[in-house]
Amino acid sequence: MTTQLIRPSSPELDSILGQTFPVLDDGFVRVVDYMGNDNSIVQAARVSYGDGTKKVSEDRALIRYLLRNHHTTPFEMCTLKLHVRVPMDTWRQWIRHRTASVNEYSTRYSIAIDGSQMTNPDQWRQQAQDNKQGSAGFFDPTVGSELSTAEQELHRLAKNVYNDRLERGVAREQARKDLPLSTYTEAFWQMDLHNLLHFLALRMDSHAQLEIRRYAEAIGEQIVSRWVPLAWEAFKDYRFNQMTLSQQDQELLALLAGGKDQAADDWCRERGWVKTKAEKLVLSREAMEFADKLAALGMTPPWDC
């Protein structure tokens, strides 16, 4: 017996297949292909007892239940394939997500893409003092202008050296070795929805580097939201905008909620969250993260009471 099947589709995503969404000054993301939709997630979850209900409201409730309770396998039934153009330094962070299938443009076989990410004078970021891998604030545009001019000169020199090597017959695999990390590369990148949502949760976060955050935002807001709107809604509610409380967070929050500010302050000092050095408060990373959570709840940390 043969049962005719209809391929699951997403009309909203179909309408943007091949459409380029610009990112940074010369990058982009665009959908090449996809498999599955919100119904595919529901179908996978219900396979053990048949089709079940077909009501959209109940499908939505099931998807929200699955994501809220970390049932990940049904989300793996959906796959997205993208074509991306991205600076090499940003791509280094991107490729760390090893759950994707990737095929990257090769400068061993082909001439390097003639494009490098440029930084506007008002976009040069300063090194954060409390985070070795982060930035905080921007340089004055006057200083930024000097940095941008030097950047342009560096790119020009690197491009000329590279092209000169090619003209002299140097092998492409060797001629490329001094290209800057700002050089754009392209790749086909395919990932299932479960792992894609994990990628977006990390790379859309405000602590992620700005450049890769821009790509994640384009993928999430412009593409995934159209492809699987019910799953995207659940992701925003239960994953991206959630607040996680550790056991220590809960203990301290219980003290604060009970009006025991002094006990909460003592708790922080006993565990090394707060120290006093030269009459100045020094906060641990845990304390700073907890303060952010309290701020979102409209509360004040005990060391500020």
N, C-alpha and C positions, 0 to 999 in steps of 0.2 A: 504494500500500500504506500502510495506517495502522497505526502501532504505538501501542498504549495505554500511556501513561506514568503512573507513580504519583508524585505530588508528594512530594519528600523532606520528612520531618518529624522533629521532635525531641520525643519524648514528654515528656521532662523539662522542656523549655521550654513545651510545650503546657500543662502542668499549672500554670504560673504566668502565663499570658497574662492581662494586665489586673491582676495582683496588684501592689499598691503596696508598694514597699520604702522606708521612711522614711529621709531623710537630713537631717542638721542638725536644727533645731528645727521646721521646717514645710515642708521640701522632700521630694521623692520622685523615684524613677525607676520606670517600669513598661514592660513590653513590650507594644507595640501589634500588631506583626506581624513576620514574619521570612521569609527565603527561604534554603533550603539547610540542610545539616548537615555533619557530618564526611565523609559519603559523597560529598557534592557536591565537596569539595576533591579527594578521591581520583579521582573521575570526571573532573574537569577535567584533572588531571595525566596521566591515562592515555588521554586522548581520541585521542592520536596512534597508539596501537596497541590500541585496543579496551578491553573491560572488564577483562581480565586477572584476577588473583586476587581472590577475595572474602573471604579470611580476615581476620578482625579484626586479628590480630597483624601481618599484612603491611600492612594499611591503616594501622595505627599507625606502623609503621616508615617508610612512605612519607611520611606527614604530618610526622613528626619530621625526615626527610631534607630535605623541602621547606623547612621553617621554619629548620632549622639552616644551610642553604646559600642562604638568601635568595631562594628561588623564590616570588615573591609573587603571581603572577597567579592560581593556583588558589584562593587565599584570597579573591580578589575575587569569586568565584562565590557567596559567602554574604553576605547583607545583613540587618541588624537595624534595626528601627524602634522608637524609644523615645518615650515621653511623659515629659518631665522638668519639675519645678518647682524653680527654682534662684534664688538671689539675683542681682541684676543685676551686681554686681561680680564674682562668680564666673563668671557667664555671659560676661562680657567676655573672660575667659581661654579659656573653653570654645569660643567662636565663632571663635577664632583658628585652629582646626583646620578649614581651608576645604574639606576633602575630603568633607564631609557635605552632605546635602540638609536644609534647615532651614525650618521655618515657625513663627515666634514669635508669641505673643499680642501684639496691638497695643493700646497705650494711646492710640493716635490714634483708633481706632474704638470701643474698649471702655473701661469704667471700670477703673482700675488695680486689680490684685489687692490685697485688703485684708490684707496680711501683710508683715512685715519681719523679717529675721533678727535675733534677739536674742542678745546675748553674756552668758553667765553670769559672775558676779564672778570665778570662778577660771579663766576661759578667756581673759583678756586677755594677749596675747603681747608680749614686749619686742622691740625692734628688734635684729637681730644686728649686732655690731660689724664682722664680717669679711665680711658679705654684704649689700649694699644692698637686695636684694629678698627677704631672708629674715628669719625671726624666731628668737629663742633664749630659751627660758625664759618663765616667766609672772610677772605681777605678784602681789604679795601680795593675797589676797582683800579686804582692807580697802580698798586702792586700787582694786581691781577693782569693788567695790561702788559706789564713787563714779562710776566710769566707766560702769557699767551704768545707774545712776540718770540720769545725763546723757543716755545713749543713749535711754532710754525717753522722756524729755522731748522730745528732738529728734524722735523718731518721732511722738509725739503732736502736736507743733506742725506738722510737715510734713503729717500726715494731715488736721488741721483746716484748714490753709490750702488744701490741695487740694480738700477737700470744699466749702469755702466758695466757691471759684472755680466749681466745677460748679453749685452752687445759684444763683449769680449769672448763670449762662449763659455763662461763659467756655468757649471751644472746648476740647474734650478734648485736642487736639494741643498746646495752649498751657498748659492747666492743669497738665499733668504735669511741666513742665520743672524744678520744684524738688523732685521726689520723690527721696529718698535712694537710693544704690546698694544699700542693704540690702533694698529692695523686691523681693519675689519676682516672677518672670516665669515663664511656661510656654512650652514649645515641643515640637513634634514634631521629632525628630532621627534621621535615617537615614544609615547609613554601612556600607560593605562591611567584611568581617572584616579584611582586610589593614590598612586604615587605622584601624580600631577598635583593633586590637592595638597599633598605633603610638601612638594616643591614650592607651591604658592604660599602655604602657611609660613614657611621660612623666609622666602625671598620677597614677599609683600610686606613683611614686618618692618616696622620703623627702624629697627636696628640693622637691617640688611644694608649693604652698600647701595648708594643711590642709583648707580647705573643699572645694576641687575634688578633693583626694585622697579625701575621704569619698565623693564621687559616683563616682569612678573605681573605688574598692574595691567599692561596691555593684554597679556594672555588671559588673565582672570576676568577683567571687566569687559573687554571687547569680544572675547571668544568663548570662554567657558560659560559665562553667564547666558549666552545665546544657545549654546549647545545643550546643556543640562540645567535649565533654570531651577528646577526643584532641588537638585543636588547642590547647586551653587548657593541657594538660599540657606539650606541646612548647614553648609560649610561656613558661611558667614556667621550664622547664629551660634553654632556649636563648636567651631574650631578656631576660626580666625579671630573672632571677637570675644572668645571665652576668656575667663580668668581662672587660672589654676592656683589652688591653695595647697601648699605643702602641709605636712603635719605641724611644722613649726609655725607656719603662717596661721593655721587654725588656732593653735594654742595662744598666740599673741593676740589674734583678733578677738578671741573669747574674753581675754583680760580687758581689752579696750572697750568692747561692747558692754562689759559689766561695770565700767567706770573705774577700773582699777589701774589708773594711769601710772602710779608709782611702782606697782608690781610689774607692769609691762616694761617700764624703764629698767627696773632691776633685772628682768628676764633678758633684755637685750644686752646688758652689760655682762651678765654672767656667762652668756654664750658667745661673747666677743663680737656681737653685731655692732656695738657702739663702744668706742674707746675715746678717752680724753688725752690729747697730747698737746703740751704747751698751751693749755686752756682752749684748745680747739677740738671740736668733735670730729672724729674720724669714723666713717661708716663703712661697713663691709659691703661687698657686692650684694649679698642677700638682703641687707638692710635697705639699700637703695632700691632694689627691685620691689621689696615689700612696701616702701613708701609710695612707689608709683601705683601699686594696687590700692592702697588707702586713698590716694588722691582721686582715683577713679570712683571710689565709693563716697567721696566727700568727707573723708575722715583725716585726722591729723596724726602723725606718728608720735609715739610717746616721748621721744627726745625733743620734740618741739612744743610739748605741752607746758 
